[in-house]
Amino acid sequence: YELELEGLEYTDLRCRCLGKPETSEQFKRNAEYRGIEFAYIGMVVEVDGDRGNIVGHNSSENLNILFSMGKNKGLILNCHPNWRIKYLDSKGNCVRSF
């Protein structure tokens, strides 16, 4: 099996994990500190109108969001968990918004 990579940039590549992502204890502590105990890895969010998924957290105690829609589509950005953000359940209903 050969994969044609000519003409692709490293930043064109995207990887996805099969199965349910695991929420680490460190992520849970960070979420508790930020007042978003309900949040988990893989949760759908809307940040300033752009939809994405939580893919982790970082040393600034913010969330890493992989955007799937909007002007930031395809990017993983450092997002404050309380700035213009909506947390959505599996049915798309708003769990909490800031």
N, CA, C and O of each residue as an XYZ file, in Angstrom:
392
protein
N       0.858     -1.180      0.000
C       0.000      0.000      0.000
C       0.889      1.223      0.000
O       1.714      1.400      0.896
N       0.725      2.056     -0.990
C       1.535      3.258     -1.136
C       0.667      4.495     -1.006
O      -0.460      4.527     -1.501
N       1.186      5.498     -0.348
C       0.467      6.747     -0.144
C       1.188      7.849     -0.908
O       2.385      8.059     -0.709
N       0.485      8.541     -1.765
C       1.074      9.628     -2.540
C       1.113     10.893     -1.687
O       0.066     11.424     -1.314
N       2.313     11.376     -1.379
C       2.467     12.553     -0.528
C       3.020     13.756     -1.277
O       3.144     14.836     -0.700
N       3.348     13.591     -2.535
C       3.928     14.684     -3.290
C       2.947     15.858     -3.354
O       1.766     15.674     -3.652
N       3.435     17.036     -3.079
C       2.605     18.229     -3.115
C       1.904     18.538     -1.807
O       1.281     19.590     -1.664
N       2.003     17.622     -0.848
C       1.383     17.864      0.454
C       2.378     18.504      1.406
O       3.566     18.180      1.392
N       1.890     19.403      2.222
C       2.694     19.995      3.285
C       2.448     19.202      4.561
O       1.406     18.565      4.715
N       3.401     19.246      5.465
C       3.238     18.557      6.750
C       1.954     19.007      7.447
O       1.271     18.196      8.072
N       1.626     20.286      7.342
C       0.439     20.822      8.015
C      -0.868     20.393      7.352
O      -1.942     20.655      7.894
N      -0.799     19.736      6.186
C      -1.997     19.218      5.524
C      -2.469     17.909      6.155
O      -3.616     17.505      5.962
N      -1.602     17.256      6.897
C      -1.918     15.950      7.468
C      -2.728     16.090      8.749
O      -2.449     16.959      9.575
N      -3.714     15.249      8.910
C      -4.539     15.208     10.121
C      -4.666     13.752     10.549
O      -4.825     12.864      9.712
N      -4.596     13.517     11.824
C      -4.754     12.174     12.368
C      -5.935     12.173     13.324
O      -6.182     13.154     14.026
N      -6.647     11.084     13.344
C      -7.769     10.934     14.261
C      -7.612      9.627     14.996
O      -7.105      8.644     14.455
N      -8.050      9.630     16.220
C      -7.995      8.448     17.063
C      -9.292      7.663     16.884
O     -10.378      8.240     16.923
N      -9.184      6.369     16.692
C     -10.377      5.534     16.620
C     -10.789      5.149     18.024
O      -9.941      4.850     18.864
N     -12.060      5.153     18.279
C     -12.545      4.827     19.614
C     -12.741      6.082     20.431
O     -12.467      7.189     19.968
N     -13.213      5.904     21.642
C     -13.494      7.028     22.522
C     -12.199      7.546     23.146
O     -11.447      6.775     23.744
N     -11.932      8.855     23.010
C     -10.725      9.405     23.634
C     -10.845      9.372     25.153
O     -11.938      9.494     25.705
N      -9.728      9.209     25.806
C      -9.730      9.108     27.264
C      -9.414     10.459     27.894
O      -8.493     11.157     27.473
N     -10.189     10.809     28.901
C      -9.975     12.044     29.637
C      -9.061     11.739     30.819
O      -9.431     10.971     31.706
N      -7.875     12.333     30.836
C      -6.882     12.046     31.867
C      -7.243     12.695     33.204
O      -8.061     13.613     33.261
N      -6.636     12.215     34.248
C      -6.833     12.803     35.580
C      -6.330     14.249     35.595
O      -6.923     15.113     36.241
N      -5.247     14.499     34.887
C      -4.702     15.861     34.818
C      -5.707     16.800     34.144
O      -5.891     17.935     34.585
N      -6.358     16.326     33.072
C      -7.381     17.137     32.415
C      -8.534     17.398     33.380
O      -9.038     18.519     33.451
N      -8.954     16.383     34.117
C     -10.063     16.524     35.070
C      -9.733     17.546     36.153
O     -10.592     18.339     36.540
N      -8.477     17.534     36.650
C      -8.063     18.523     37.656
C      -8.090     19.934     37.069
O      -8.527     20.882     37.722
N      -7.618     20.056     35.832
C      -7.629     21.352     35.160
C      -9.065     21.839     34.974
O      -9.355     23.013     35.204
N      -9.962     20.951     34.560
C     -11.366     21.322     34.354
C     -12.005     21.762     35.674
O     -12.770     22.725     35.704
N     -11.695     21.065     36.749
C     -12.236     21.440     38.061
C     -11.725     22.823     38.464
O     -12.493     23.659     38.940
N     -10.432     23.060     38.272
C      -9.837     24.355     38.600
C     -10.514     25.487     37.821
O     -10.718     26.577     38.356
N     -10.862     25.224     36.560
C     -11.475     26.230     35.694
C     -12.998     26.310     35.838
O     -13.633     27.146     35.196
N     -13.593     25.444     36.678
C     -15.035     25.484     36.897
C     -15.856     24.848     35.794
O     -17.019     25.199     35.597
N     -15.249     23.906     35.066
C     -15.945     23.204     33.988
C     -15.818     21.691     34.206
O     -15.380     20.960     33.317
N     -16.203     21.240     35.389
C     -16.049     19.840     35.780
C     -16.727     18.875     34.817
O     -16.329     17.714     34.726
N     -17.733     19.334     34.108
C     -18.511     18.517     33.177
C     -17.777     18.265     31.856
O     -18.160     17.372     31.100
N     -16.726     19.043     31.571
C     -16.020     18.955     30.287
C     -15.195     17.676     30.193
O     -14.736     17.147     31.205
N     -15.012     17.186     28.971
C     -14.226     15.970     28.743
C     -13.579     16.038     27.360
O     -14.011     16.797     26.492
N     -12.540     15.235     27.174
C     -11.865     15.160     25.890
C     -12.861     14.642     24.855
O     -13.519     13.625     25.077
N     -12.969     15.331     23.738
C     -13.892     14.945     22.684
C     -15.192     15.720     22.709
O     -15.968     15.654     21.755
N     -15.447     16.458     23.787
C     -16.693     17.210     23.905
C     -16.785     18.274     22.815
O     -15.800     18.936     22.491
N     -17.982     18.425     22.257
C     -18.220     19.438     21.223
C     -18.431     20.793     21.899
O     -19.161     20.912     22.883
N     -17.772     21.808     21.343
C     -17.895     23.170     21.862
C     -18.048     24.142     20.687
O     -17.729     23.815     19.544
N     -18.533     25.320     20.992
C     -18.544     26.430     20.036
C     -17.811     27.586     20.692
O     -18.190     28.046     21.768
N     -16.765     28.046     20.037
C     -15.987     29.176     20.541
C     -16.175     30.336     19.580
O     -15.760     30.269     18.423
N     -16.805     31.402     20.067
C     -17.075     32.588     19.245
C     -17.763     32.201     17.929
O     -17.503     32.797     16.884
N     -18.647     31.189     17.997
C     -19.407     30.760     16.833
C     -18.798     29.649     16.008
O     -19.477     29.086     15.150
N     -17.526     29.310     16.240
C     -16.856     28.235     15.496
C     -16.950     26.932     16.283
O     -16.630     26.898     17.472
N     -17.387     25.860     15.624
C     -17.563     24.567     16.291
C     -16.295     23.734     16.220
O     -15.566     23.758     15.228
N     -16.048     22.988     17.309
C     -14.895     22.105     17.362
C     -15.028     21.122     18.514
O     -16.077     21.020     19.150
N     -13.943     20.403     18.768
C     -13.904     19.422     19.851
C     -12.727     19.703     20.767
O     -11.661     20.129     20.322
N     -12.935     19.461     22.040
C     -11.838     19.555     23.005
C     -10.897     18.396     22.747
O     -11.323     17.241     22.740
N      -9.625     18.689     22.536
C      -8.642     17.630     22.307
C      -7.576     17.585     23.400
O      -6.690     16.731     23.368
N      -7.657     18.497     24.364
C      -6.699     18.497     25.460
C      -6.693     19.823     26.194
O      -7.579     20.663     26.039
N      -5.650     19.973     27.000
C      -5.441     21.236     27.704
C      -3.956     21.552     27.631
O      -3.171     20.748     27.127
N      -3.568     22.718     28.130
C      -2.172     23.118     27.997
C      -1.657     23.731     29.294
O      -2.385     23.826     30.281
N      -0.401     24.143     29.277
C       0.247     24.643     30.490
C      -0.350     25.959     30.990
O      -0.128     26.338     32.139
N      -1.101     26.654     30.144
C      -1.760     27.878     30.596
C      -3.133     27.586     31.194
O      -3.899     28.503     31.491
N      -3.435     26.307     31.365
C      -4.695     25.823     31.939
C      -5.898     26.197     31.072
O      -7.018     26.330     31.565
N      -5.647     26.363     29.781
C      -6.704     26.588     28.804
C      -6.982     25.287     28.067
O      -6.312     24.281     28.299
N      -7.973     25.308     27.177
C      -8.332     24.128     26.399
C      -7.701     24.188     25.020
O      -7.574     25.262     24.433
N      -7.309     23.036     24.507
C      -6.894     22.911     23.121
C      -8.121     22.432     22.356
O      -8.666     21.367     22.647
N      -8.553     23.222     21.377
C      -9.753     22.928     20.606
C      -9.364     22.683     19.153
O      -8.680     23.505     18.542
N      -9.803     21.541     18.593
C      -9.647     21.258     17.171
C     -10.936     21.704     16.492
O     -11.996     21.119     16.719
N     -10.846     22.739     15.660
C     -12.028     23.305     15.024
C     -12.401     22.523     13.773
O     -11.553     22.197     12.943
N     -13.702     22.228     13.660
C     -14.211     21.477     12.518
C     -15.070     22.336     11.606
O     -15.407     21.916     10.499
N     -15.430     23.527     12.054
C     -16.263     24.437     11.262
C     -15.830     25.876     11.524
O     -15.259     26.188     12.569
N     -16.108     26.737     10.562
C     -15.845     28.156     10.759
C     -14.490     28.598     10.252
O     -13.796     27.849      9.564
N     -14.120     29.809     10.591
C     -12.881     30.417     10.089
C     -11.618     29.719     10.578
O     -10.553     29.875      9.980
N     -11.729     28.944     11.671
C     -10.566     28.242     12.227
C     -10.556     26.755     11.899
O      -9.813     25.991     12.516
N     -11.373     26.337     10.934
C     -11.489     24.923     10.568
C     -10.111     24.300     10.323
O      -9.292     24.841      9.580
N      -9.877     23.148     10.966
C      -8.625     22.425     10.794
C      -7.517     22.832     11.742
O      -6.463     22.195     11.768
N      -7.732     23.876     12.518
C      -6.703     24.352     13.442
C      -6.967     23.862     14.858
O      -8.117     23.692     15.263
N      -5.904     23.640     15.597
C      -5.995     23.386     17.036
C      -5.523     24.667     17.705
O      -4.375     25.080     17.541
N      -6.427     25.297     18.466
C      -6.102     26.574     19.095
C      -6.254     26.506     20.608
O      -7.055     25.736     21.137
N      -5.474     27.323     21.284
C      -5.492     27.494     22.732
C      -6.659     28.423     23.065
O      -6.639     29.596     22.693
N      -7.681     27.909     23.766
C      -8.888     28.689     24.036
C      -9.175     28.760     25.531
O      -9.117     27.751     26.235
N      -9.482     29.946     26.000
C      -9.866     30.118     27.403
C     -11.219     29.447     27.611
O     -12.134     29.654     26.815
N     -11.363     28.643     28.672
C     -12.602     27.888     28.869
C     -13.810     28.715     29.276
O     -14.910     28.172     29.383
N     -13.641     30.010     29.506
C     -14.768     30.868     29.899
C     -14.948     32.067     28.976
O     -15.603     33.035     29.362
N     -14.383     32.033     27.761
C     -14.496     33.169     26.843
C     -15.321     32.780     25.625
O     -14.873     31.988     24.795
N     -16.528     33.335     25.516
C     -17.400     33.141     24.354
C     -17.478     31.683     23.921
O     -17.307     31.365     22.744
N     -17.736     30.806     24.876
C     -17.738     29.377     24.587
C     -19.040     28.735     25.047
O     -19.582     29.077     26.098
N     -19.532     27.800     24.240
C     -20.698     26.991     24.581
C     -20.251     25.540     24.618
O     -19.576     25.074     23.700
N     -20.621     24.826     25.666
C     -20.341     23.405     25.799
C     -21.610     22.648     25.433
O     -22.672     22.916     25.996
N     -21.514     21.700     24.492
C     -22.685     21.008     23.969
C     -22.675     19.532     24.362
O     -21.620     18.899     24.413
N     -23.864     18.994     24.638
C     -23.953     17.566     24.935
C     -24.004     16.779     23.622
O     -23.911     17.364     22.542
N     -24.151     15.453     23.715
C     -24.107     14.595     22.531
C     -25.276     14.839     21.579
O     -25.214     14.433     20.418
N     -26.340     15.493     22.048
C     -27.489     15.801     21.197
C     -27.431     17.228     20.636
O     -28.328     17.650     19.907
N     -26.370     17.963     20.981
C     -26.214     19.331     20.495
C     -26.836     20.392     21.366
O     -26.855     21.567     21.001
N     -27.358     19.982     22.543
C     -27.941     20.936     23.475
C     -26.865     21.621     24.297
O     -25.875     20.991     24.667
N     -27.042     22.882     24.582
C     -26.068     23.647     25.359
C     -26.109     23.198     26.826
O     -27.148     23.268     27.482
N     -24.958     22.739     27.320
C     -24.814     22.342     28.719
C     -24.514     23.579     29.560
O     -25.049     23.748     30.656
N     -23.646     24.442     29.025
C     -23.259     25.667     29.736
C     -22.623     26.607     28.728
O     -21.986     26.167     27.771
N     -22.796     27.897     28.947
C     -22.159     28.870     28.058
C     -21.592     30.021     28.877
O     -22.076     30.338     29.964
N     -20.575     30.623     28.335
C     -19.912     31.766     28.962
C     -19.850     32.894     27.955
O     -19.330     33.967     28.262
